[in-house]
Amino acid sequence: MTIVLDRAAKLAWLRLARTPQIGPVTFASLIARFGTAERALEEIPHLAQRGGAKSFVLPPKEDIARELDLLEAIGGRMIASCETAFPPGLTALDPPPPVISLFGQAHLLQQDMVAVVGARNASALARKFAWSLSRDLSEAGLVVASGLARGIDSAAHEAALDAGTVAVVAGGVDIVYPPENESLYRAIAERGVVLSEMRLGEAPQARHFPRRNRLISGLARGVVVVEAAEHSGSLITANYALEQNREVFAVPGSPLDPRSKGANRLIREGAILTEGAEDVLAVLRPIIASGFREPSRDTLTPPAIDFEAEAEADRIRPAIEEALGVTPVEIDELIRQTRASAGAVLTVILELELAGRCRRHPGNRVSWATAPAEA
């Protein structure tokens, strides 16, 4: 069955996604609890009040309509995570981004992809290898995804442009970054896909890049790291790939070059040593015909919140507030310590988060958003 939201439903979906304090995990919890974005929007102020907020202001409907209208006016489109056109790799994420905005050939998002990433200050040989590898992978029928950064990303996009390439950006889909890649951005927007989960017009910030990297790996069947220093963004992408049950490939480099240390370490830790496209294709060909494997729900997604948990939530709220600190703690630990149902604990966490008092962290952990004042 084909699912396409009408304009009213899409505006409600986008309004919920653009609401402060609502990230992908909270968004998914609200949809699981209330069924529709419209109903969730009606209930959010009540939940926030229960969490201690004195007031809760939703984004103005006019601002949401303006974002959607402007995107469409400049030739873009927005796809909600519940719609059939949403990329299958991102649908399999736990949780998926609520919405994506894009320019270009949306049909490419339904094809099998491989991500090619690496250093911004890449060596000439690494850029040449990334170009050749991406060309060969695209000629073999895979769409090449990357992050439109300098260096390896740019080489990968340039090589795959004729067959189709997907650039995931860290700011709004209408923001060209880095500026020197404007001509490449324009070419990809016309012949490939430029994609983002950020609001239109938002400049890229440091905290946005890990979210972008999560989408790059999520779209792809596998991630190839060509050249990467220790603690680089490319290694973050590789780590996301492992969490998402994607294949990880790494190109070996000189031990004397700091830009190769990250990729070499990945190989020592089990990444597939890659010297050409055939090394990638040999692993990916057998799995391309099958669907995406989703991450373990036990570690990445809290159980659905039970409507009947509010009474128990009222009883355990003081215990949850006492157990929370500025250091993140696993939600499973809160459930164990309070001996309460998962639904009740998650209800309290949701209410505190909507009130702006609680913050989520990777690994299904939570903390106070700021240190609570002394009594």
Buried (B, 14 or more C-beta within 10 A) or exposed (E): EEEEBEEEBBBBBBBBBBBEBBBBBBBBBBBBBBEBBBBBBEEBBEBBBBBBBEEBEBBEEEEBBEBBEEBEEEEBBBBBBBBEBBBBBBBBBBBBBBBBBBBBBBEBBBBBBBBBBBBBEBBEEBBEBBBBBBBBBBEBEBBBBBBBBBBBBBBBBBBBBEBBBBBBBBBBBBBBBBEEBEEBBEBBBEBBBBBBBBBBEBEBEEEBBBBBBBBBBBBBBBBBBBBBBEEBBBBBBBBBBBBBEBBBBBBBBEEEBEBBBBBBBBBEEEBBEBEEBEBBBEBBEEBEEEEBEBBEEEEBBBBEBBEEBBEBBEEBBEBBBEBBEEEBBBBBEBBEBBEBBBBBBBBBBBBBBBBBBBBBEEEBBBBBBEEEEEE
